[in-house]
Amino acid sequence: MKRDKRTGSADLAVPARGLSRRGLLGLAGASVAGIGLGAAGDRVALAASASPGAASASAVYPFYGSHQAGIVTPAQDRLHFAAFDVSAGTTRAELIELLQDWTIAAAAMTAGQDIGEYGAVSGPYDAPPEDTGEAQGLPTAGLTITFGFGPTLFETADGVDRFGIAARRPADLTPLPHFPGDDLDAGRSDGDLCIQACSNDPQVAVHAIRNLSRIAFGRAALRWSQLGFGRTSSTSTAQATPRNLFGFKDGTANIKAEQPDVVNDQVWVSSSDGPAWLAGGSYLVARRIRMTIETWDRTILSEQETVFGRTKGAGAPLSGGTEFSEPDFTIAGRENQPLIGAAAHMRLAHPMQNKGMKLLRRGYNFVDGNDDLGRLEAGLFFISFQRSPAQFTTVQLNLAKHDALNEYIRHVGSALFVVPAGAADGAYVGSALFA
Amino acid sequence: MKRDKRTGSADLAVPARGLSRRGLLGLAGASVAGIGLGAAGDRVALAASASPGAASASAVYPFYGSHQAGIVTPAQDRLHFAAFDVSAGTTRAELIELLQDWTIAAAAMTAGQDIGEYGAVSGPYDAPPEDTGEAQGLPTAGLTITFGFGPTLFETADGVDRFGIAARRPADLTPLPHFPGDDLDAGRSDGDLCIQACSNDPQVAVHAIRNLSRIAFGRAALRWSQLGFGRTSSTSTAQATPRNLFGFKDGTANIKAEQPDVVNDQVWVSSSDGPAWLAGGSYLVARRIRMTIETWDRTILSEQETVFGRTKGAGAPLSGGTEFSEPDFTIAGRENQPLIGAAAHMRLAHPMQNKGMKLLRRGYNFVDGNDDLGRLEAGLFFISFQRSPAQFTTVQLNLAKHDALNEYIRHVGSALFVVPAGAADGAYVGSALFA
């Protein structure tokens, strides 16, 4: 199969020539022909000692595979998440070329290479460097780059099917409903495309988003972005459970990579779910959840534990046991009230209360300075992956209506994306959608 | 010497009773008497494995000493910096009590302990936890906490000497002059007090600022704050030179802890400088420098190197050699132009061009999302320590007038603080000012 530029039809392959001319223009006008992957920049080999933590610094996850990396990959410590809008006038062929360019660049960066033939720091001197260079000398630190498509990508604009994919839109890919208490900022919500970059080194994650933004120049522009500094979930049984900014362990009952049956059942879209191009993919929900830290900090310990339904120290269910003990929602205490109350966060989020539905959570703590009143602009950037958006909607409706935690949080940003399957080596991410 | 609450006079000691009643009120109203240091929360011992990087995670720097930590301490990877204003109506005695409370809390946290007698996760259940808890299970990761006083702390308000220290104000502690090109946001500038928290784990730095803010409740309120994720300077010869967001190595010629003569000459205020209470202290300059990343990224490599006066790869002076070679400003190239141009950043910042003056730089890269045009809100949060503000002013005037880099940067925040000497064990930070 050959790619036809005029009609915009494309096969699954990444062009052997490497980045497109437009991609190179995004890299600031490099005027060199035939730029491919950078042999120049083997960052991993340069200086693994420059990063804190040899073990996590040396982790390398392959970009190509049956599923995209960054979902069941053991959650890295740092996040840079970005949503993009495709620029007006961009054609289907140009969108495909962007995805091809992003694939080439993401495969290079996750392998610890610079972008481009010459990379960050070697010639030609009469052109802007192909790679911005701030990750020189840093190992990949487990970098993963995960791409998603928003509902608006499939929409018609002015009666025209923007990219010829309206008919291929998954039936489940509709904007999330309004949940009680939602206080959403459009400037922190939605988007045509998203990229989740995770790494154990924030500079590596920032470098990835920055260079992918450059490559998109003229084709897609940053709509909003979010940095996160502390993972709030474990996605592997090998990881200790981290704490959120309320000081509680978070993600104890999360789906773990070591549970392949659960992952298959709850995370990956199967070929029977439809549409066919989405098999092996997933749905990504992102929610910016502002925490009213100062109010929480004045709440007594017993109330905090009642709100979560767990002890603050060990993270054990209030019904007894240790962190990983199964909660018993029937045990009653004083005045015959259940030890884990009806409004406890962990009860309402439990699969038992949600038709057995689970989410693979992969969120991060954030602090974005402070507001005018001197309160920390802080909270949880929630990310979850699930086989169907209905899983999130079911759980979130339950929480939004009843969760005792609502007194201390406010959902201020929201987005839903469909995450295509991983790209086979040589193909581009999302190619099945355009095949 | 005994502290007299009525007159507000105070000796140098931290009260043996631990946090003040007001400090405890800040910790959300804990109604327990006699709260001291937390034996409960030996965080370091809990789970050093939870953090990436055993080496950097296990670092512990003592809080007490002749100089404050966080200045010549090997620069940690992450920053949370906060400026505070003392609340209206706060008395001298209350300010002293705040500094005592901050000292107790900082000594505990830098030693890996929780704040308070009961800490984050153990009783009493009818009171808010004394410590917010998100650092439970994390090692200190080299946490340092450094305190400073702004010029406004020494001012008179409505004709009244706010805290009875106007006469003790250092003659050098005047607001920085306006530099050409300054575009300062008052909301990101100045402050009565500052706290610099550095750690190799961002959650540990954030935890420190958050809990010190709580303790200040009713006495001082957060004015502005800044997170930084990548150190842009080395302060020890054992550290590799990091890169800024322009992709260049930064801080190659920085003052290093292993140069005690230079540190004494350029960083610490001596007893002959005056005032006496400031001996062993330093001056801290903070500048939020926004980088116009997108413009820079379209600049050709030779221009980028000309702007800095160094190669992008090795960071060597354009006059030749390797990263740590001394630049030769006299060598000329084509058309008899100097290889390191007259407007090159490294020439203008070099001590040779600044009466031999040096700065100990300790800045951090930041990315705070993006602006409405989709450009990354990114740059350098510059911090420098020096024996006199004149060192910074001399260098910055030189740069502000001539630096080729000015085309790509904008100073949007600015603050000057005086950093008192370190506290002796049992004394509180800044006690000499009030003695």
Boltz contact constraints between the chains, C-beta under 6 A:
constraints:
  - contact:
      token1: [A, 28]
      token2: [B, 297]
      max_distance: 6.0
  - contact:
      token1: [A, 28]
      token2: [B, 298]
      max_distance: 6.0
  - contact:
      token1: [A, 50]
      token2: [B, 240]
      max_distance: 6.0
  - contact:
      token1: [A, 52]
      token2: [B, 53]
      max_distance: 6.0
  - contact:
      token1: [A, 52]
      token2: [B, 56]
      max_distance: 6.0
  - contact:
      token1: [A, 52]
      token2: [B, 77]
      max_distance: 6.0
  - contact:
      token1: [A, 52]
      token2: [B, 200]
      max_distance: 6.0
  - contact:
      token1: [A, 53]
      token2: [B, 52]
      max_distance: 6.0
  - contact:
      token1: [A, 53]
      token2: [B, 53]
      max_distance: 6.0
  - contact:
      token1: [A, 56]
      token2: [B, 52]
      max_distance: 6.0
  - contact:
      token1: [A, 77]
      token2: [B, 52]
      max_distance: 6.0
  - contact:
      token1: [A, 120]
      token2: [B, 247]
      max_distance: 6.0
  - contact:
      token1: [A, 121]
      token2: [B, 312]
      max_distance: 6.0
  - contact:
      token1: [A, 121]
      token2: [B, 313]
      max_distance: 6.0
  - contact:
      token1: [A, 125]
      token2: [B, 301]
      max_distance: 6.0
  - contact:
      token1: [A, 125]
      token2: [B, 302]
      max_distance: 6.0
  - contact:
      token1: [A, 126]
      token2: [B, 300]
      max_distance: 6.0
  - contact:
      token1: [A, 127]
      token2: [B, 300]
      max_distance: 6.0
  - contact:
      token1: [A, 128]
      token2: [B, 298]
      max_distance: 6.0
  - contact:
      token1: [A, 128]
      token2: [B, 299]
      max_distance: 6.0
  - contact:
      token1: [A, 128]
      token2: [B, 300]
      max_distance: 6.0
  - contact:
      token1: [A, 129]
      token2: [B, 301]
      max_distance: 6.0
  - contact:
      token1: [A, 132]
      token2: [B, 247]
      max_distance: 6.0
  - contact:
      token1: [A, 132]
      token2: [B, 297]
      max_distance: 6.0
  - contact:
      token1: [A, 133]
      token2: [B, 247]
      max_distance: 6.0
  - contact:
      token1: [A, 134]
      token2: [B, 243]
      max_distance: 6.0
  - contact:
      token1: [A, 134]
      token2: [B, 245]
      max_distance: 6.0
  - contact:
      token1: [A, 134]
      token2: [B, 247]
      max_distance: 6.0
  - contact:
      token1: [A, 136]
      token2: [B, 243]
      max_distance: 6.0
  - contact:
      token1: [A, 200]
      token2: [B, 52]
      max_distance: 6.0
  - contact:
      token1: [A, 202]
      token2: [B, 229]
      max_distance: 6.0
  - contact:
      token1: [A, 203]
      token2: [B, 230]
      max_distance: 6.0
  - contact:
      token1: [A, 206]
      token2: [B, 367]
      max_distance: 6.0
  - contact:
      token1: [A, 214]
      token2: [B, 297]
      max_distance: 6.0
  - contact:
      token1: [A, 221]
      token2: [B, 374]
      max_distance: 6.0
  - contact:
      token1: [A, 222]
      token2: [B, 370]
      max_distance: 6.0
  - contact:
      token1: [A, 222]
      token2: [B, 374]
      max_distance: 6.0
  - contact:
      token1: [A, 225]
      token2: [B, 369]
      max_distance: 6.0
  - contact:
      token1: [A, 225]
      token2: [B, 370]
      max_distance: 6.0
  - contact:
      token1: [A, 227]
      token2: [B, 367]
      max_distance: 6.0
  - contact:
      token1: [A, 229]
      token2: [B, 202]
      max_distance: 6.0
  - contact:
      token1: [A, 230]
      token2: [B, 203]
      max_distance: 6.0
  - contact:
      token1: [A, 240]
      token2: [B, 50]
      max_distance: 6.0
  - contact:
      token1: [A, 243]
      token2: [B, 134]
      max_distance: 6.0
  - contact:
      token1: [A, 243]
      token2: [B, 136]
      max_distance: 6.0
  - contact:
      token1: [A, 245]
      token2: [B, 134]
      max_distance: 6.0
  - contact:
      token1: [A, 247]
      token2: [B, 120]
      max_distance: 6.0
  - contact:
      token1: [A, 247]
      token2: [B, 132]
      max_distance: 6.0
  - contact:
      token1: [A, 247]
      token2: [B, 133]
      max_distance: 6.0
  - contact:
      token1: [A, 247]
      token2: [B, 134]
      max_distance: 6.0
  - contact:
      token1: [A, 297]
      token2: [B, 28]
      max_distance: 6.0
  - contact:
      token1: [A, 297]
      token2: [B, 132]
      max_distance: 6.0
  - contact:
      token1: [A, 297]
      token2: [B, 214]
      max_distance: 6.0
  - contact:
      token1: [A, 298]
      token2: [B, 28]
      max_distance: 6.0
  - contact:
      token1: [A, 298]
      token2: [B, 128]
      max_distance: 6.0
  - contact:
      token1: [A, 299]
      token2: [B, 128]
      max_distance: 6.0
  - contact:
      token1: [A, 300]
      token2: [B, 126]
      max_distance: 6.0
  - contact:
      token1: [A, 300]
      token2: [B, 127]
      max_distance: 6.0
  - contact:
      token1: [A, 300]
      token2: [B, 128]
      max_distance: 6.0
  - contact:
      token1: [A, 301]
      token2: [B, 125]
      max_distance: 6.0
  - contact:
      token1: [A, 301]
      token2: [B, 129]
      max_distance: 6.0
  - contact:
      token1: [A, 302]
      token2: [B, 125]
      max_distance: 6.0
  - contact:
      token1: [A, 312]
      token2: [B, 121]
      max_distance: 6.0
  - contact:
      token1: [A, 313]
      token2: [B, 121]
      max_distance: 6.0
  - contact:
      token1: [A, 367]
      token2: [B, 206]
      max_distance: 6.0
  - contact:
      token1: [A, 367]
      token2: [B, 227]
      max_distance: 6.0
  - contact:
      token1: [A, 369]
      token2: [B, 225]
      max_distance: 6.0
  - contact:
      token1: [A, 370]
      token2: [B, 222]
      max_distance: 6.0
  - contact:
      token1: [A, 370]
      token2: [B, 225]
      max_distance: 6.0
  - contact:
      token1: [A, 374]
      token2: [B, 221]
      max_distance: 6.0
  - contact:
      token1: [A, 374]
      token2: [B, 222]
      max_distance: 6.0
